């Protein structure tokens, strides 16, 4: 009698290992791409928020011949929310939600008037600013423009 050879079908451990490595590489690429998309989306929302704030502050200045100032006095920084009563609802329907990283605002009514808002930008992992470029405060002037 002829011996019947049993041939088992299936994958070898090397073939399975190669498949697992390929899947891991594709997953890593997908995660990296997804994080980049999230940061770009966050920065896009930040740009829209900056535009809303900029327009509202500019319209306030046109009507009042000065920029809104914080309750602490001229040139003192405060949260953007603390000057919202000057801007909402007359100049904008609402200000951006800044609960995670509060926007810092400073405005001056003297010397021609200046204003700036400091915003957290996720893609650079730091703050950037919009508004007047010559604010005197060192922590403000070192921030890049958004």
Helices and strands as residue ranges (DSSP letters): H 13-64, E 78-79, G 80-83, H 84-87, E 104-108, E 114-121, E 126-131, H 138-141, E 144-145
